[in-house]
């Protein structure tokens, strides 16, 4: 599982109290890539293997989150507002998969 960060400012290390976090649970039979881009230009991405999980923590702010699954056409992108101290468990799945 790889994490890459680029942009104006890196997010603090995972686990700091100011960040919002999510545990992504990949229920798919393929790898999933999550890319996030904050409104100030900071961006990062994580890869979650088939059947794997990844804890993702970022600073509070407004982001565009984009999910891409290996071997499946297209992607899914949506706006996300993160508040400090939030924690979610998010299963990644598709009907029939």
Steps between C-alpha positions, in 0.01 A plus 500: 500500500657821387438859599619794296473865597568803286394861499530808716486343846504147630238383745629425852574139595198272541350494845523869591187627674436777247444262207194316373551131422332216314568129490443394138396134473545374144231235444579483127694227322730764351737772626356845567683834486378797702628843396415812700565862410441781748374842391846653570666259255636237744443149370575141588401149396476155654470153346286238674551141386208269422345397832733735689457806717674833550464768766504845340535819708502855363482853636161672520398662173310460175623225267414327176524124553541276195475119512632287213477118493749295296338333201174698528416787264484859625522631853284657767579853622314707759556792738580425865517737797722366779476618861763428766434203725260322262543125441308283256518140379419497129444171314585522129274269300286478188169316452569145384873513580 
